Amino acid sequence: MSKKIAPRKATRGNPMLSQELITQTAMRMLQTVPLRELTMRRLAQELGATPAAVYGYFRSQDDLFDAINVQVLGSIDLDGLAGRTDWRAILREWAHAVRRRQREIPHSVEIMQVR
């Protein structure tokens, strides 16, 4: 019989931290905060956590930026490509889909350039 491990509980009323929560919070912050002002300390403050807690999920700000890149690129809506056969139309629609997603996440291009 295997022993079940109880999940960690939130402390002091703070929500449980996770890579997903941290990444989503950083992306939300980037809608109003310039990239240079998105620090791990400021992110932790927004999450109601300590910087050490955030560093428990991301070794560095670069790792956080990588996660943001994965999130942005992985959520590009390519449904408009279905059924197209002309390579020019496919390329054009792909470029438009990428641009739409980049507009939703300010600073995403800058993050990609940094990384």
N, C-alpha and C positions, 0 to 999 in steps of 0.2 A: 504494500500500500504506500503510495507516494504522499509525502507531506505537502500540503498546499501552503504557499507563501502568501501572506496577506499583503494586498497592495499598500503602498505608502499612502498615508493620509495627509491631507493638507494641514498645515499648522497656522496658528494665529489668524484663521479665517481666510488665508490666502489660497487662491486656487492652486491646484497641482501644476507644477511646471512640467513642460514637455518640450521636445524640439519643435513640435508643431505649433504649440502655443507661443513659444518664443519667436519663431519665424513669422507667424501671422501678426504678432504684435509689432515686430520690427517693420513689416511691410505696411501696416496701418500707420505707424509713426512716420514712415517715409512719404506719406501723402501730405504731411504738413511740416516736416523737419528736413532741413538740408542734410545730405548724406554726411558731410563732415561733422555734423552735430549728433549723429546717431552713434553714441558710445555705448559700450557694454554697461557702464555705470548708469547712464540715462535710461537704457532699456530695462535694466533691473529695477530701477525706481518706478518706471511705468508698470512693471509687473508686480510691484509690491514685494520684491525679493532683494536679495543681496547680489552684488556682482559675482561673488564666489558661486552662488547657486546657478547663475547663468553659465558661468565657465564650467560647471559640471556637465553641461549639455553641449557646449561649443568650446573647443580649446582656445579659439581666438576669434577675433572679429572677421578674419578671412574665412573661417569655417562657417560663420553665420552668413556671410555674403554668398558663399557657395550654396548654402541651403536656400537662400532667397532666389538665386539664379535657377536652381532646380525647380523650385515652385513656380517661378514665372514661365520658364520654358516648357515645363510639363503641363501647364494649364492653357496652352495656346489652343484655341478652338479651330480645328481644321475640318469641321463638318462641311464647309463650303467647297472642299476639294472633291467631295464624293461625286462620281459620275462625270467628272471632267476628263477630257482626253487630250486636249490641246496643251502642250507643255508650257506655252506662254501664259495661258489662262491659269494653269495650276500654279506657276511661279508667281504670277501677279496676286492671286488669291492668298497664297502662302505669305507673301510679303505684307499684304493688308492685315492678315490675321496676327502676324507678329507685331505689327505696329499698333493694332488695337490693344493688344495685351500690354505692350510697353506703355501706352498712354494710361492704362489703369493703374500701373505701378510706377509712380514717378521715381526717377533715379535708377531704374533698372538697367538702362544702357550704361550709365556711369558705373554701376556696380560691376557690370560685365567687363568694362574697360579696366577697372581696378584689378579684377581677378584675372 
